[in-house]
Amino acid sequence: MRYSIPGSLRNVEPQNLPPELLAQIKLSVLLGYGFAFSLLGVGGLAPLAALIIGWEARRRIRQSQGKLVGAKLAWWCIIFGGAGATIWPLALAAAMMGLLR
């Protein structure tokens, strides 16, 4: 994934940014993708991707010992990504059972 620096920091070289700020920018971009994937609805790989992104974000937040924020958005990705990833196979199974009768 490619990370972009917010407009207020465009003239600053990324290597000159504090490591905590750079880690927060990367986490925010990751959570943005997770949120978008969670909104794509039921089916496909998007909800599963949101679930994985949510777990990865929670891991990074826990390891940062309070330096990184975004736990609520990470839980959003976990809950809605997990729900979407769970509903799709159940709906497919229900449709298959209906076809078999």
C-alpha positions as CSV (number, residue, x, y, z in Angstrom):
1,M,0.0,0.0,0.0
2,R,1.1,3.5,-0.7
3,Y,0.9,6.1,2.1
4,S,0.4,9.8,1.5
5,I,1.3,12.5,3.9
6,P,-1.5,14.9,4.9
7,G,-1.5,18.3,3.3
8,S,-0.2,20.2,6.3
9,L,2.9,18.0,6.2
10,R,3.5,17.9,2.5
11,N,6.7,19.9,2.6
12,V,8.2,17.7,5.3
13,E,10.4,14.7,4.4
14,P,8.9,11.5,5.7
15,Q,12.2,10.5,7.3
16,N,12.1,13.7,9.3
17,L,8.8,12.9,10.9
18,P,8.7,11.4,14.3
19,P,8.3,7.6,14.1
20,E,5.1,7.7,16.2
21,L,3.5,10.2,13.7
22,L,4.6,8.1,10.7
23,A,3.2,4.9,12.4
24,Q,-0.1,6.7,13.0
25,I,-0.4,7.9,9.4
26,K,0.2,4.3,8.2
27,L,-2.3,2.9,10.7
28,S,-4.9,5.5,9.6
29,V,-4.5,4.7,6.0
30,L,-4.8,1.0,6.8
31,L,-8.0,1.6,8.8
32,G,-9.4,3.7,6.0
33,Y,-9.1,0.7,3.7
34,G,-10.6,-1.5,6.3
35,F,-13.6,0.8,6.7
36,A,-14.2,1.0,3.0
37,F,-14.0,-2.8,2.7
38,S,-16.5,-3.2,5.5
39,L,-19.0,-1.0,3.7
40,L,-18.8,-3.0,0.4
41,G,-21.4,-5.3,1.7
42,V,-21.9,-9.0,2.1
43,G,-20.1,-11.3,-0.2
44,G,-16.8,-11.5,-1.8
45,L,-13.5,-11.0,-0.1
46,A,-14.0,-7.4,1.0
47,P,-15.5,-8.2,4.4
48,L,-12.8,-10.8,5.0
49,A,-10.2,-8.2,4.2
50,A,-11.8,-5.7,6.6
51,L,-11.8,-8.4,9.3
52,I,-8.0,-9.1,8.8
53,I,-7.2,-5.4,8.6
54,G,-9.2,-4.8,11.9
55,W,-7.2,-7.5,13.7
56,E,-3.9,-6.2,12.4
57,A,-4.8,-2.6,13.5
58,R,-5.8,-3.9,17.0
59,R,-2.5,-5.7,17.2
60,R,-0.5,-2.5,16.3
61,I,-2.5,-0.4,18.7
62,R,-2.0,-2.8,21.6
63,Q,1.7,-3.0,20.9
64,S,2.1,0.8,20.8
65,Q,1.1,1.0,24.5
66,G,-1.2,4.0,23.9
67,K,0.8,5.8,21.3
68,L,-1.5,4.9,18.4
69,V,-5.2,5.6,18.3
70,G,-8.0,4.1,16.2
71,A,-9.3,1.2,18.4
72,K,-13.0,2.1,17.7
73,L,-12.5,2.0,13.9
74,A,-10.5,-1.2,14.3
75,W,-13.4,-2.8,16.2
76,W,-15.8,-1.5,13.4
77,C,-13.7,-3.4,10.9
78,I,-13.6,-6.5,13.0
79,I,-17.4,-6.6,13.8
80,F,-18.8,-5.6,10.4
81,G,-16.1,-7.4,8.4
82,G,-16.7,-10.6,10.5
83,A,-20.4,-10.2,10.1
84,G,-20.1,-9.8,6.3
85,A,-17.7,-12.7,6.1
86,T,-20.0,-14.9,8.2
87,I,-23.3,-14.0,6.5
88,W,-22.1,-14.7,3.0
89,P,-21.4,-18.5,3.5
90,L,-24.6,-18.8,5.5
91,A,-26.7,-17.2,2.8
92,L,-25.1,-19.4,0.2
93,A,-25.8,-22.5,2.3
94,A,-29.4,-21.4,2.7
95,A,-29.8,-20.9,-1.0
96,M,-28.2,-24.3,-1.7
97,M,-30.6,-26.0,0.8
98,G,-33.5,-24.3,-0.9
99,L,-32.4,-25.6,-4.3
100,L,-31.9,-29.1,-3.0
101,R,-35.5,-29.4,-1.8
